[in-house]
Amino acid sequence: MRYLQVSMVILTCFAVSGCVLNPIPSVRASLQKKSRAVSIPNERVGGLMKPELMDSNMALPVDAILPENGTATVAEGGLFDFSTVTQSSAQGTSRVAWKQSVTEAIDQARLTGKPILIFFTSQHSAPSMAMEKTMVLTKNFRVLVEENYIPLRVDYSDMDTQRSEFYKSFKEQMKPRGYPTLLVILPDGAEIMRLTGYKTEYQENNIKRLQQAVEQSKKTAEQRRSKMLKEGYRLWTNKKDVDVFAKLTKLDANMGTFTGEWGNTFTTFITRLSDKDQAWIEEQKRLRQGS
């Protein structure tokens, strides 16, 4: 399975000079040689789309650890910090609830930890239409995608998408080599797998590849976590035995501010954490006072 590590980058936007993506200093040393800085045009429509953390329809690891009156935000920046440009074309007949906004897909991936399945398609492409009318409509595909991925569909036959500088740059960065292309990436941009082209006889093998990509995503995320432990990240547990992997970045009285493993930030009362985690925080306080 081909694996390409795409660099983690943060987007710095300037009103005059445009937007530039730069590598995060803390992980620069770990980036592979093929990583590169990417420039994104300064075209923003309505700011970032932020999914609601407390939406009962979303199974978010962060949500369960927040108190009723806690707050949560999605940290801006990260690999993708794109505009909320959405495509105007219909999704076709697929029953998969494809995201139409890159930003929304990235935000939800960062909150849930799920990999993103990007479907690059065009209604002018016969193989793309064949995939949408066969494999994409199967129950196996739909269940696999809904349970394991954040699905994003980008239709480059849509005129608004074609004319958008934003989507032109997105295409340049992701580099689909024709339609259809299925691309699996982690929330930090690490590429896990890509499939290009389609014939009906590919259907069974493609679904099997997507299943394998789920396992590879989990394995890669675990390897990433092991490195983040050295940077102060750890597994936290709340009173209801719900876990979240994050770093305590600020402690103000009885309120803690955390940064999740994919860049999302949230706050919660320390008393909402497990007794073990509260004891760990108290021990850290004593160590700092004694130093």
VOPAGU-2260 file (C-alpha; in pm, 1 decimal, decimal comma):
REM VOPAGU-2260
SITE   aa  ch    i         X         Y         Z
SITE  MET   A    0       0,0       0,0       0,0
SITE  ARG   A    1     148,0     329,0    -103,3
SITE  TYR   A    2     183,9     572,4     181,3
SITE  LEU   A    3     274,4     938,7     149,3
SITE  GLN   A    4     317,6    1155,4     457,9
SITE  VAL   A    5     182,7    1498,6     378,7
SITE  SER   A    6     333,3    1764,4     606,2
SITE  MET   A    7     134,1    1922,9     888,9
SITE  VAL   A    8     111,2    2291,6     813,4
SITE  ILE   A    9     -57,8    2596,0     956,3
SITE  LEU   A   10    -232,5    2859,2     749,8
SITE  THR   A   11    -138,0    3222,2     813,4
SITE  CYS   A   12    -373,8    3464,8     637,1
SITE  PHE   A   13    -289,7    3826,6     566,2
SITE  ALA   A   14    -537,3    4072,5     422,8
SITE  VAL   A   15    -290,7    4201,8     166,0
SITE  SER   A   16     -28,4    3938,2     106,2
SITE  GLY   A   17    -256,4    3633,4      87,5
SITE  CYS   A   18    -237,8    3299,6     269,2
SITE  VAL   A   19      76,6    3095,3     315,6
SITE  LEU   A   20     106,4    2744,6     456,9
SITE  ASN   A   21     412,4    2687,0     673,6
SITE  PRO   A   22     533,5    2369,6     851,4
SITE  ILE   A   23     468,3    2351,0    1226,7
SITE  PRO   A   24     808,2    2391,9    1398,3
SITE  SER   A   25     752,2    2110,9    1652,5
SITE  VAL   A   26     709,2    1847,7    1383,5
SITE  ARG   A   27     933,3    1985,9    1110,2
SITE  ALA   A   28    1207,7    1736,0    1187,7
SITE  SER   A   29     974,7    1440,5    1137,7
SITE  LEU   A   30     848,3    1542,8     795,2
SITE  GLN   A   31     955,0    1336,7     500,0
SITE  LYS   A   32    1151,7    1474,4     208,8
SITE  LYS   A   33     849,7    1486,6     -21,3
SITE  SER   A   34     666,1    1732,2     204,2
SITE  ARG   A   35     630,8    2085,9      75,4
SITE  ALA   A   36     488,0    2423,5     165,2
SITE  VAL   A   37     169,8    2508,6     -23,1
SITE  SER   A   38      24,8    2851,3     -96,9
SITE  ILE   A   39    -353,3    2888,5     -77,0
SITE  PRO   A   40    -530,9    3188,6    -231,0
SITE  ASN   A   41    -685,1    3443,3       2,1
SITE  GLU   A   42   -1047,9    3370,0     -86,4
SITE  ARG   A   43   -1272,3    3332,2     216,0
SITE  VAL   A   44   -1650,1    3325,9     212,9
SITE  GLY   A   45   -1818,8    3375,8     548,8
SITE  GLY   A   46   -1529,3    3251,4     760,1
SITE  LEU   A   47   -1485,4    2899,5     892,9
SITE  MET   A   48   -1771,4    2658,3     938,5
SITE  LYS   A   49   -1770,8    2520,8    1291,5
SITE  PRO   A   50   -1968,2    2203,7    1365,0
SITE  GLU   A   51   -2155,2    2205,3    1696,1
SITE  LEU   A   52   -1971,1    1999,0    1955,7
SITE  MET   A   53   -2283,1    1929,6    2157,6
SITE  ASP   A   54   -2488,7    1802,1    1865,5
SITE  SER   A   55   -2644,0    1472,7    1976,8
SITE  ASN   A   56   -2599,8    1334,0    1626,9
SITE  MET   A   57   -2221,7    1359,2    1644,8
SITE  ALA   A   58   -2017,5    1097,7    1831,8
SITE  LEU   A   59   -1729,0    1322,7    1934,5
SITE  PRO   A   60   -1457,8    1212,2    2178,8
SITE  VAL   A   61   -1427,4    1567,9    2308,3
SITE  ASP   A   62   -1797,8    1613,0    2367,8
SITE  ALA   A   63   -1826,2    1351,1    2637,4
SITE  ILE   A   64   -1554,7    1501,4    2854,4
SITE  LEU   A   65   -1701,1    1852,3    2859,0
SITE  PRO   A   66   -1916,1    1970,3    3150,8
SITE  GLU   A   67   -2264,8    2102,4    3085,3
SITE  ASN   A   68   -2138,7    2459,2    3110,4
SITE  GLY   A   69   -1800,7    2392,0    2957,0
SITE  THR   A   70   -1693,7    2547,6    2630,4
SITE  ALA   A   71   -1530,4    2408,1    2322,5
SITE  THR   A   72   -1380,7    2557,4    2010,5
SITE  VAL   A   73   -1211,8    2423,2    1701,7
SITE  ALA   A   74    -860,7    2559,1    1676,3
SITE  GLU   A   75    -804,4    2745,7    1352,8
SITE  GLY   A   76    -510,0    2655,8    1136,5
SITE  GLY   A   77    -378,6    2305,3    1095,2
SITE  LEU   A   78    -324,9    2145,2     759,2
SITE  PHE   A   79    -643,5    2291,0     615,3
SITE  ASP   A   80    -794,4    2626,6     697,3
SITE  PHE   A   81    -998,8    2681,1     386,9
SITE  SER   A   82   -1296,8    2900,6     305,4
SITE  THR   A   83   -1650,2    2774,0     337,7
SITE  VAL   A   84   -1701,1    2766,9     -36,4
SITE  THR   A   85   -1947,2    2486,2    -103,3
SITE  GLN   A   86   -2035,5    2331,6    -434,0
SITE  SER   A   87   -2370,6    2406,8    -590,0
SITE  SER   A   88   -2408,4    2081,7    -781,7
SITE  ALA   A   89   -2628,4    1798,2    -659,9
SITE  GLN   A   90   -2468,3    1494,0    -503,6
SITE  GLY   A   91   -2615,6    1256,9    -756,2
SITE  THR   A   92   -2804,0     951,6    -638,3
SITE  SER   A   93   -2558,6     842,4    -369,6
SITE  ARG   A   94   -2707,9     763,9     -30,8
SITE  VAL   A   95   -2380,2     852,7     140,7
SITE  ALA   A   96   -2408,3    1183,4     328,4
SITE  TRP   A   97   -2115,5    1344,8     148,7
SITE  LYS   A   98   -1980,3    1670,4     288,6
SITE  GLN   A   99   -1973,2    1951,1      32,0
SITE  SER   A  100   -1743,7    2182,4     229,7
SITE  VAL   A  101   -1374,6    2104,3     272,2
SITE  THR   A  102   -1359,7    2303,3     594,2
SITE  GLU   A  103   -1655,1    2124,1     748,4
SITE  ALA   A  104   -1506,4    1785,8     661,4
SITE  ILE   A  105   -1168,4    1877,7     809,7
SITE  ASP   A  106   -1324,4    2017,5    1127,6
SITE  GLN   A  107   -1531,1    1704,9    1185,4
SITE  ALA   A  108   -1232,8    1480,8    1118,0
SITE  ARG   A  109   -1026,3    1669,3    1373,7
SITE  LEU   A  110   -1303,1    1636,1    1630,7
SITE  THR   A  111   -1388,0    1271,4    1571,3
SITE  GLY   A  112   -1041,9    1143,7    1479,2
SITE  LYS   A  113   -1187,1     967,2    1175,1
SITE  PRO   A  114    -994,5     964,5     846,7
SITE  ILE   A  115   -1136,3    1165,1     556,1
SITE  LEU   A  116   -1247,0     992,5     237,7
SITE  ILE   A  117   -1223,1    1245,5     -45,8
SITE  PHE   A  118   -1413,5    1152,8    -360,6
SITE  PHE   A  119   -1285,6    1353,9    -658,0
SITE  THR   A  120   -1542,0    1316,1    -933,6
SITE  SER   A  121   -1680,2    1474,5   -1250,5
SITE  GLN   A  122   -2012,3    1422,9   -1422,4
SITE  HIS   A  123   -1823,9    1441,3   -1752,1
SITE  SER   A  124   -1625,1    1130,3   -1661,4
SITE  ALA   A  125   -1780,1     796,9   -1759,9
SITE  PRO   A  126   -1578,6     601,6   -1496,9
SITE  SER   A  127   -1690,4     848,8   -1227,9
SITE  MET   A  128   -2054,3     810,4   -1321,6
SITE  ALA   A  129   -2013,4     432,5   -1330,3
SITE  MET   A  130   -1870,9     435,9    -977,3
SITE  GLU   A  131   -2151,8     659,8    -848,4
SITE  LYS   A  132   -2420,2     436,7   -1003,4
SITE  THR   A  133   -2270,9     108,1    -883,9
SITE  MET   A  134   -2017,5      83,4    -599,9
SITE  VAL   A  135   -2116,8     405,9    -421,4
SITE  LEU   A  136   -2479,6     290,1    -403,7
SITE  THR   A  137   -2405,1     -46,3    -244,3
SITE  LYS   A  138   -2489,2    -109,1     118,7
SITE  ASN   A  139   -2136,1    -234,2     191,6
SITE  PHE   A  140   -1984,4      91,1      69,8
SITE  ARG   A  141   -2235,7     312,7     248,9
SITE  VAL   A  142   -2202,8     133,7     584,6
SITE  LEU   A  143   -1823,0     123,2     562,1
SITE  VAL   A  144   -1800,4     494,8     486,2
SITE  GLU   A  145   -2059,1     611,0     739,3
SITE  GLU   A  146   -1904,2     411,0    1023,4
SITE  ASN   A  147   -1536,9     480,3     957,7
SITE  TYR   A  148   -1489,5     795,4     750,2
SITE  ILE   A  149   -1575,5    1160,1     713,3
SITE  PRO   A  150   -1687,4    1156,4     347,1
SITE  LEU   A  151   -1612,8    1456,2     125,3
SITE  ARG   A  152   -1726,8    1474,8    -237,1
SITE  VAL   A  153   -1568,9    1728,3    -474,0
SITE  ASP   A  154   -1730,3    1753,9    -817,9
SITE  TYR   A  155   -1500,2    1926,9   -1065,8
SITE  SER   A  156   -1766,7    1931,6   -1338,6
SITE  ASP   A  157   -1949,4    2193,4   -1129,1
SITE  MET   A  158   -1887,9    2538,0   -1283,7
SITE  ASP   A  159   -1855,5    2719,7    -949,8
SITE  THR   A  160   -1598,5    2464,3    -839,0
SITE  GLN   A  161   -1404,6    2498,5   -1163,9
SITE  ARG   A  162   -1391,4    2879,1   -1133,5
SITE  SER   A  163   -1303,9    2885,4    -764,3
SITE  GLU   A  164    -940,0    2972,1    -692,9
SITE  PHE   A  165    -985,0    2788,1    -366,6
SITE  TYR   A  166   -1082,8    2460,6    -533,2
SITE  LYS   A  167    -814,6    2503,0    -797,3
SITE  SER   A  168    -554,9    2518,0    -520,8
SITE  PHE   A  169    -716,6    2229,4    -335,8
SITE  LYS   A  170    -688,1    2017,9    -649,5
SITE  GLU   A  171    -326,4    2121,1    -696,9
SITE  GLN   A  172    -243,9    2025,6    -339,3
SITE  MET   A  173    -424,4    1689,1    -337,2
SITE  LYS   A  174    -321,8    1602,1    -695,9
SITE  PRO   A  175    -600,2    1366,6    -812,3
SITE  ARG   A  176    -474,0    1192,3   -1126,4
SITE  GLY   A  177    -805,5    1177,5   -1308,2
SITE  TYR   A  178   -1164,3    1093,8   -1218,9
SITE  PRO   A  179   -1273,2     922,3   -1013,3
SITE  THR   A  180   -1008,7     937,7    -740,1
SITE  LEU   A  181   -1072,1     815,8    -385,8
SITE  LEU   A  182    -821,4     960,6    -139,7
SITE  VAL   A  183    -795,4     860,9     227,8
SITE  ILE   A  184    -612,9    1100,8     460,6
SITE  LEU   A  185    -585,8    1147,3     835,9
SITE  PRO   A  186    -702,3    1473,2     997,9
SITE  ASP   A  187    -339,9    1596,8     993,2
SITE  GLY   A  188    -312,6    1534,3     618,6
SITE  ALA   A  189    -116,4    1209,1     620,2
SITE  GLU   A  190    -214,4    1020,4     306,8
SITE  ILE   A  191    -311,6     659,6     371,4
SITE  MET   A  192    -438,1     540,8      34,0
SITE  ARG   A  193    -562,7     653,6    -304,5
SITE  LEU   A  194    -756,0     475,4    -578,2
SITE  THR   A  195    -774,7     622,6    -927,7
SITE  GLY   A  196   -1004,2     511,0   -1206,9
SITE  TYR   A  197   -1288,6     262,8   -1199,1
SITE  LYS   A  198   -1437,2     -36,4   -1374,0
SITE  THR   A  199   -1731,0    -237,7   -1244,1
SITE  GLU   A  200   -1506,2    -536,7   -1182,8
SITE  TYR   A  201   -1295,9    -318,4    -944,9
SITE  GLN   A  202   -1588,3    -280,8    -701,9
SITE  GLU   A  203   -1514,1    -568,3    -462,4
SITE  ASN   A  204   -1141,3    -497,4    -453,5
SITE  ASN   A  205   -1196,3    -123,1    -398,2
SITE  ILE   A  206   -1419,0    -184,6     -97,2
SITE  LYS   A  207   -1160,9    -425,0      41,8
SITE  ARG   A  208    -891,4    -158,8      -4,2
SITE  LEU   A  209   -1105,3      94,5     179,4
SITE  GLN   A  210   -1148,3    -152,2     466,9
SITE  GLN   A  211    -772,4    -198,5     481,5
SITE  ALA   A  212    -726,9     178,9     482,6
SITE  VAL   A  213    -939,4     200,1     797,4
SITE  GLU   A  214    -700,7     -33,7     978,8
SITE  GLN   A  215    -395,8     144,6     839,1
SITE  SER   A  216    -540,4     476,6     957,6
SITE  LYS   A  217    -579,3     342,2    1311,3
SITE  LYS   A  218    -226,6     204,7    1309,4
SITE  THR   A  219     -77,6     529,6    1182,7
SITE  ALA   A  220    -276,3     735,0    1435,6
SITE  GLU   A  221    -145,9     516,1    1718,9
SITE  GLN   A  222     212,0     563,5    1598,4
SITE  ARG   A  223     148,8     936,6    1590,8
SITE  ARG   A  224      15,3     928,1    1947,4
SITE  SER   A  225     327,5     752,8    2074,3
SITE  LYS   A  226     536,5    1044,2    1945,3
SITE  MET   A  227     299,0    1302,5    2094,1
SITE  LEU   A  228     342,1    1151,8    2441,6
SITE  LYS   A  229     687,1    1308,7    2445,5
SITE  GLU   A  230     525,6    1649,3    2379,1
SITE  GLY   A  231     300,8    1636,2    2685,5
SITE  TYR   A  232      -6,3    1467,6    2541,6
SITE  ARG   A  233    -173,2    1192,8    2744,0
SITE  LEU   A  234    -497,3     999,4    2771,8
SITE  TRP   A  235    -750,3    1173,4    2996,3
SITE  THR   A  236   -1062,8    1013,5    3141,3
SITE  ASN   A  237   -1374,4    1178,0    3278,5
SITE  LYS   A  238   -1605,7    1061,1    3556,2
SITE  LYS   A  239   -1804,5     855,7    3302,6
SITE  ASP   A  240   -1493,1     664,9    3189,4
SITE  VAL   A  241   -1481,0     838,7    2851,9
SITE  ASP   A  242   -1126,8     887,7    2719,5
SITE  VAL   A  243    -976,7    1171,5    2518,6
SITE  PHE   A  244    -615,8    1209,0    2406,8
SITE  ALA   A  245    -505,8    1568,4    2465,4
SITE  LYS   A  246    -254,8    1805,5    2621,9
SITE  LEU   A  247    -331,7    2029,9    2918,3
SITE  THR   A  248    -222,6    2372,3    2794,3
SITE  LYS   A  249    -364,3    2601,7    3061,3
SITE  LEU   A  250    -487,8    2567,9    3418,1
SITE  ASP   A  251    -695,7    2850,4    3563,0
SITE  ALA   A  252    -827,1    2775,6    3913,3
SITE  ASN   A  253   -1054,7    2475,5    3861,1
SITE  MET   A  254   -1078,7    2510,4    3482,9
SITE  GLY   A  255    -843,7    2339,5    3240,1
SITE  THR   A  256    -784,7    2418,8    2873,2
SITE  PHE   A  257    -684,5    2125,9    2653,7
SITE  THR   A  258    -558,4    2081,6    2299,3
SITE  GLY   A  259    -681,1    1764,5    2132,1
SITE  GLU   A  260    -452,4    1546,6    1925,9
SITE  TRP   A  261    -581,0    1689,6    1596,4
SITE  GLY   A  262    -572,0    2056,7    1699,3
SITE  ASN   A  263    -919,5    2111,4    1848,5
SITE  THR   A  264    -928,0    2296,1    2182,4
SITE  PHE   A  265   -1173,7    2264,2    2470,0
SITE  THR   A  266   -1213,4    2356,8    2836,2
SITE  THR   A  267   -1359,3    2163,3    3126,0
SITE  PHE   A  268   -1375,8    2172,1    3504,4
SITE  ILE   A  269   -1093,9    1965,5    3654,7
SITE  THR   A  270   -1345,1    1808,2    3894,1
SITE  ARG   A  271   -1507,9    1646,2    3591,2
SITE  LEU   A  272   -1193,5    1442,0    3531,9
SITE  SER   A  273   -1122,6    1104,6    3691,1
SITE  ASP   A  274    -972,3    1094,3    4040,0
SITE  LYS   A  275    -651,9     958,8    3885,9
SITE  ASP   A  276    -622,8    1253,5    3645,8
SITE  GLN   A  277    -698,6    1504,8    3920,7
SITE  ALA   A  278    -424,2    1348,9    4133,2
SITE  TRP   A  279    -183,4    1371,2    3836,8
SITE  ILE   A  280    -255,5    1744,0    3801,8
SITE  GLU   A  281    -200,2    1804,0    4173,5
SITE  GLU   A  282     130,0    1616,9    4154,1
SITE  GLN   A  283     239,6    1834,2    3862,0
SITE  LYS   A  284     153,9    2145,3    4063,9
SITE  ARG   A  285     368,0    2024,9    4355,1
SITE  LEU   A  286     658,7    1943,3    4125,9
SITE  ARG   A  287     648,9    2289,8    3973,2
SITE  GLN   A  288     625,2    2460,9    4310,7
SITE  GLY   A  289     921,2    2261,1    4435,9
SITE  SER   A  290    1141,8    2338,3    4136,8
